[in-house]
Structure formats: C-alpha cells, structure tokens
Amino acid sequence: MKSMSKEPLVDQRIEQLIDANLDRGREGLRVIEEWCRFGLKNKELLVKLRDWRHQLGLNHQDSYKKARSPLSDPGIGLTHPSQEKRLAPLQVVAANCSRVQEAMRVLEEFTRTSNPLLSKVASDIRYGIYEVELKIFSCSDKEKRYKKLAKCKLCLITSPSQNLLETIEKGLNSGVRMVQYRTKEADDLTKLSEARRLIKLCRKHDALFIVNDRVDIALAVGADGVHLGQNDIPIQFARQLLGNEKLIGLSTHSLKELQLAEEAGCDYLGVGPVNKSQTKPGLNSQGIDVIREASSRAHLPWFAIGGINTTNIQELVTVGAKRIAVCAAIMTADDPSRATLELLEALQ
C-alpha cells in the first residue's frame, strides 16, 4: 500500500513574519510614494512606487493575514529615539527607503521555497528601491536649484580680469545670486582652477554657479549647470551627460528660438542681445521687442541679456523684464558693489 504524500506543515511563525514584512514594505513604499507625489510631483517615480505597492498587495495571501497575532508580538509599539530626529522630508524618505529594503530582504529569504513569485517580486523591489532613492535625492537637488533660480534676479557673467575673485565676491555680497563663468581666452587648466575658486565663493553665498559652454568643466567642479549657445552641444546630449538634477540654460535670439528651447527641455533662457554687447560683438542686437515678446510668451525663467546697465535697464523693466544677465555693467565697474545694488534696485 502506497503511503500518502503529506503537505509540509505550515510554520505559522514564518507566515506571521511574511505578513509583518509585507505590511512594513507597503507602508514604507506609501510614505515614499506620497513624497514623490506631493513633494517632487514626479509622475515617473510615483507610478513605479505605486506599482510595487500593488504587486506586494496582490501577493499578500489570506493565510499570511490569518496568521497575525498582535497580542503575542513583542515588537508591537517598539520605537527608537532616531525616529524623533527625522525632521526634514528627505530624512523621512531615506528612513523609509531603508525600511523597504530591509523588509524586502526578509521576504526574499523566507519565501524562496514557499512562494518563489513573492521572493522574486521582493528581490526586484529591493534592487529597484536603491535606484529610486538616488533619483529622489537627485530630484531634490534639482528642486533646490529651481528655488534658487526662481529667486534670482541678477546673473553675473564673468570676463577675464586681474581682480576676478574680488569683483565676483563684491557682486555676491551685494545680491548677485547666479554667476556664469565665461572665458574664451584661458587654457583648460586655468579655467578649471578659476572655476574651482569661483564655485567656493558661490557656495559661501548660497548662489548658483553655472559654467558657460563647457559641460566637462561643469562636471569636473560640480557646478549647478551649464549655459549653452545656439551652436553648442545639443540640449539632449548635455542632459544625458549632466543628469536631470543640473540646470541647463540656453541663449535665444528670437521668439522661434525661445519656443524651440522650451520644447528641448531647458531650465532657463537668456533672451537677447537687447543691445550691442561687448561679450558677443558678432551678434546683432534684437532690440526691446524681443523682451516684450518673451514677457508674454515665455514659460520658463528667462534673463534679458546684452549690453544692459543702469542707464537702459528701466526701459526693459517697463516691458516686462524681471531678470537680467550682465557682464561689463559689473565686471568693469569702478565700484562693483554699488553697480550691483543699483541694478537690483531697478528690478524691484
């Protein structure tokens, strides 16, 4: 007589453990998901996190739920003092990313034979959450830069100077909140050296530091982004190299270029040149009409540019300019601090 095969006995302790970590993982994912939804407004991450949470829900078998025994669980109600130190949103996100990773590891180990599908789902989520965490922190860096950009009224474009650092610091002390490092004449080693010193000044004053044209130098010094011209590397390639967390600005000289720039995925624009510029003598001035068009058509933050100084800024403000980028008005001024303050006062 053949012996009847017996199903392996279900270990209720394991089912309790699986139930607890499914709940723990889903709760952690929900916390991260809500930050991506309301804090970052990032649909891509939101969809991914929501999908993972539903996958865990679909694998939350009734037998796991029935195994619950909260009255006999020694872990109920336990907290840790570190939880009280999570004050910033990113601290909460980081803690819950760790929470999800730990829960998924437990599920992955304890369901290898009893529920291979759940083990695979847990493994995929555990590895995926590492990438999501990096993206969240990258998005948060971008968010900080956007906030600084939104508040920025005056961008100072550098030009070669014996007193470069001194002039830039005077501008920063007086209210410049964005410095665009531009030099065509210097060799690459000099550019790297100057960029490193300038970015320290900008960090000291909580200002944005942008490198003109050179994506490689921007990456090398950890700049906040790059500013490109119409004939420089295309926006999509610059974005691939810099990542989503960096800012990309583009010079535009007409309404058509402005519209194409917005479609290409820029973060801010330069509009002009309004007047003949010492910085780019080869470009024809576009006059005040281009500023009037930008003020009614542009959706991104934009800076009027080109020969702007205290004698002509008021006309630009009248037709809608709220931000300006200048070079000579500060870099060649006898008193860079005073020139900065006068320009900012005119923008009020």
Buried (B, 14 or more C-beta within 10 A) or exposed (E): EEEEEEEEEEEEEBBBBBBBBBBBBBBBBBBBBBBBBEBBEBEEBBEBBBEBBEBBEEBBBEEBEEBBEEEEEEEEEEEEEEEEEBEEBBEBBBBBBEBBBBBBBBBBEBBBEBBEEBBBBBBBBBEBBEEBBEBBBBBBBBBBBBEBBEEBBBBBBBBEEEEBEEBBBBBBBBBBBBBBBBBEEEEEEEBBEBBEEBBEBBEEBEBBBBBBBBBBBBBBBEBBBBBBBEEBBEBEEBBEEBEEBBBBBBBBBEBEBBBBBBEBEBBBBBBBBBBEBEBBEEBEBBEBEBBBBBBEEBEBBBBBBBBBBBEBBEEBBEBBBEBBBBBBBBBEBEEBBBBBBBBBEBBE
